[in-house]
Amino acid sequence: MRLDQYIATTYKCSRHKAHDMITESFVYVNNQKTTKPAYCVTKTDVVTLTQEAFIAGELYYSRAALKLQRFLDTISNSSGKIIKYNNKQSHITANIHYQLQPYTISECHTIHQNHSKEIANIKQYITDNLIANQIVLDVGASSGGFTQVLLAKGAHSVIAQDVGSMQLNKNLKENMRVFSLENLDIRDLSSHKRFWLESLLTISLLRDSRDCDIKLPRFQSLQNLCAIHNARHITSNSQQPYTTKPFIMLTCDVSFISLRNILDSLYSLSNHLLLLFKPQFEVGRLAQRDKKGVVTDKIAIKESLLSILSLLENYGATLLYVEQSQVKGKAGNEEFFIFCQF
């Protein structure tokens, strides 16, 4: 039997996901790493998966989960740098040094002599203060890769928004800590913020639900979600003033649309944004690509990334941190995480 077929059958996942796990070096046959999906396994072979394939005891739901997990858990001093901190600007265009391989943001504004320690502090701050015990908005949730990691990192609950439908992983749909907002464009949420945000704001009150005798129902639609806004047993416990930025943190992993087209909406929802920059949706149609759709125009990628960072500065960012994703996009595109604090 082919190795990818064996993995798919044994772990009840798709053949495509099995292929990914093998090529990502998560699969060992008889204690030997095997990266060929067509490798033939026999009944006597012992096939195992590394712990990297699991998030909180479950197989990762999508490549997005791997991207976010590795970003939060790994300190990479060569591919990530702070480029702005506490309004002390470090002329972005002068300090991003373009290379043919990964981009590095070097010689930037020095915060501490031990730069890797500061990066570790940023990631620890994200995990401990912006994710753990918080209500996090996951924009472009799709199958729920980011949502899976956010839950594993201790988020109180996650609002999984997506313009599509029927994509969220079944386990997440059944998870009481996940609220699925399907068929909803994030720009629509922003343009009707007074209605939607007042409804979504009620979710923030769940932070204090430990002090309330509340049994939370399942919400499978936006209409049901909004219905809790009028629930007396929740609203009566609120001492929190209304704010147009109801989420302390949001993550964003969107496809087929540029971040610049939704940035205004994201800014209206939170002061802490963790964005995934995907060059294939940012550089425009004229940028050179290979047969697989991988953007090969490195200059166009650099200019587009700088453009996004400049936009964030214009919105008033007080901290900008950029790091190349350790997991490439599905087709092989180099992607970048941008953490922004206003």
N, C-alpha and C positions, 0 to 999 in steps of 0.2 A: 504494500500500500504506500502511496505517496505520503511524504511527511505532512504536507499541508492538509491533505485529506484526513490523516490520522488526528491531527490537532483539531480540525473543525469538528470531527465526530466526537472526540473525547471531551472537549471543553464546550461543546454545543455553541459554536460560533460560526461565522461565515467563513467561506474558503478564502475570501479576500483578507479578512482579519488574520486568519492563520498564516497567510503569506506574509503579512506585515510583521507578525511576531517572529517569524523565522528570519526574515531579512534584518530585523532589528537586533538579532543575536540574543533573543530571549529563550531559544530552544536548545536543549542539550540532548544528545542521543548517546547513551552509555557514557555519560560524564564528559562528552566531547561536544563542543559548540558546533552546531550545524546550521549553515546559512543558505542551504539549497532547498527550496520548496519541493523539488522533484525527488529528493533523496528517498530511497526505498527503505522502509522500515519493516521489520519482521516481528513475529509474535514474541521473540526472545529479547528484542531490543527494549531498553528502558528509556522512555522519553520523559523529560522533565522541563518545567518552565522556571526561569529565574524569578526572583521576587520583584524585579523591575516590571514584570508584566501584570502585577497586581497592585491595586490601590485600595487600601483598607480591606484587604481580603478578597476583593473581587477583581476579575479581569478588567483591564482598562476598557472603557466603552468606545473610545475613538482616539485618533492620533492627537487630537486637541488635549486630551487628558494627559498624555505623555509630555506634551509641550509645557503645559502649566506646571505639572508635577516637577519636572526637571528645573524649570525656571525658579520655582520657590525653594527647592531643596539644594540647589547647587550654587556654589560661589565660583563664578568664572571671571577672574581678574583680567583676562585678555579680551573678552568679547563684550564686556559691559562696563560702562562708566557713567558717573554722574556728570551732567553737563551744565546743571544750574542748581543752585541751592540758596534758599532764603534771599531771593532777589539779587543775588550777586551773580551777574550774568557772565558767562564765559564764551563770548562770541562764537556761536555755534559753527558758523561756516568756516572759521579759521582753525577749528580744533577737531573736526572730524576728518581723519586721514583715510583716504580711500585706498583700498588694496584690492588685488584681484581675488584673493580668497576672502576670509571674513573681514567685515568692517571693524575697525577699532576706533574708539573715541578716546584719544589719548591726549596727554598734556593739557588736561582740562582744569577747571578751577579746583584747587586743592582744598579739601575739607579737613582731612586728617592725613598725617603722614602714612598711616597704615590704611591704604585705600581699600584693600580687600575686607578689612574689618568694617569699614563704613558700608560697603555693599552688603555685607552680612547683616548689619544693623537695619538696613532698608528692608531686606527681605523678611527679617524677623518682625519688623514693625508691621509690614503688610499682613503677615500671618497672624500675629498676636493681637493686633489692634484693629485691623480693617476686615478680617475674615472671621476669626474665632468669636463666637457668640453674637455675630452680627447678622442682619438681614442683607444679603448681597443680591444685586441685580446682575444676571448673566445675559448680556445682549448678544443675540445670535447663537442661542444655545444649541440649536440643531439636535444632534443625538445626545448631547449632554456631557461631553468630555470635561469642559470646565466645571460644570455643575458637580460632577462626581468628585473632582479634586477639592472644590470648595467645601463640600460636605465632609470630606475626609479631613480637612484642615480645621474642622470644628465650627463651620458656619451654623448659626441658629437655624436659618432656613434660606433657601435660594429661590428667587423668582426667575424662572427660565423663560425668557422672551424669544420669540422667533417669528419671522414673517411667514414661514411655512407651517406645515401641520403634519402630524403623524410621524414625526422624526425622533422624538424624545424616547430614550431607552425605556423599556417596559419597567425595569426596576425603579427608575426615577419617577415614572408616572405613579407608581404605587407607594412611593416614599412620602410619608406625612410631612417631611420638611421641605418638599419641593412643590412650588406653585407654578403650573404651566400656563403661559400666556401665548397661545398659538394664533396664527393669522393676524398678527399685530405688528405693524411697522413702527419702529422706534420713533420715527418722526411724527407719526400720528399721536403717539403717547405724549410727545412733547407739545404738539400744537393744541392739544385738548387737555393740557396739564391740570387745569383747575378741576376738571371732572375726574380724570384718571388718577392724578396724584393724591387727591383727597381719599380716593378709594384705596390706592396702594399704600398710602401713609398708615392706614389701619394695620397693615402688616408689621410696621415698625413697632407697634404696641405689643407685639408678641414677644418682644424682648423681656417684658415684665410678666409674661404669662405664668412664670413659676410661682408668682405671688397670687395668682388668680385661679380659682377652681374652674378652669375652662377645658372643655374637650373640643379640640379643633376638628371640624369636618373636612372632607376632601373637597378641593376646588379643581374642577376639570375645565372650567371656562372662565373667561373674563367676567361674564355676567355673574357667575356664582361668587367670584372673588369680590366684586363690588358689593354684593349683597351683605357682606359682613360689616360694611361701613355703618350700617344702621343697627348692628347688633348691640343691644344695650349692655350686655355683660362684658363687652370689650371696650366700647367707647366710654363707658362710665368709669373705667380705670385709667383713663388717659389724663396725664398731667403735662403732656408734651405739646408745645406750641406748633402751629402749622408752619411748615417750611416748604419752599419750592424745590429743595434738594433733599428728598426723603431718605436717600440711601447714602450711608457713610462710604460705600465702596461699590463700584461696578466693574465688571470685566466685559470685554468686547472682542468677539471673534466673528467677524462677518465676511461674507463672500459675495462676489459680483457687485460690489458697491465700494466706493472709496470712503475711507474714514472721514475725509474732509466734508463729505456730503451729509454726515450725521453728527459731526462734532458738536454743533450747536445744541442738538438734542441731548447728547451725552453730558455736556457741560451743565445743562439745566437740571440734571438728575443727581449728580454727585460731585463732591470736591476731590474725590480720589478715583482716578481712572487707570485701569490696567488694560492696555490696548495691544492687540496683535496686528502688527503692520505686515500686510501681505503684498509684496511688490507687484504680483500679477494683476492685482485689482487697483493699483495706484499709479502705475507709470504711463498709462494710456496705450492706445492701440499701435502707435507708431514705434514703440520700443521693440528692439530686436528680441526674438524668442527662438528657442530651438523647436524641434518637431514635437516635443512633449508639452510645449507651452511654457517651459521654464524661461524666465526672463534672463537674457544674457547680456543686456545692456547695463553694465555696472554703473556707468555714469548716471543713467536715467534713474536707477534705483537710489543712488546717493542723493540726487537732487530732489526726488520725491520724498525721501525720508526727511531731508532738511526742511522741506516745505511743511510737512506735518508738524515738525518740532517748532517751527516759526509760528505756525498757527496757534499752537498751544501756548507759546509765549505771549502772543497777542491777547489770548484769553486771560492772561494773568498768572500763569504757572509759576509757582515758587520753588518747585523741585521737578526736574526732569531726569529720568534715568532710562537708559537704553541698553538693551542686551540682545545679542543675536540668539535666536531660539536654537537650542541644541538638537531639536528634532525638526527636520526639514518638512516643507509642505508635501502633500501627497504626490505631486509630480516631481518634486525635487527642488522647489524654490527655497531660497534662503529667506527666512522671515525674522522679524524683530519684535521683541516685547518693549513697550513704552509704558513706564509708570509715571504718572503725572499727578501732582498735588497742587491744588489751587489755594 
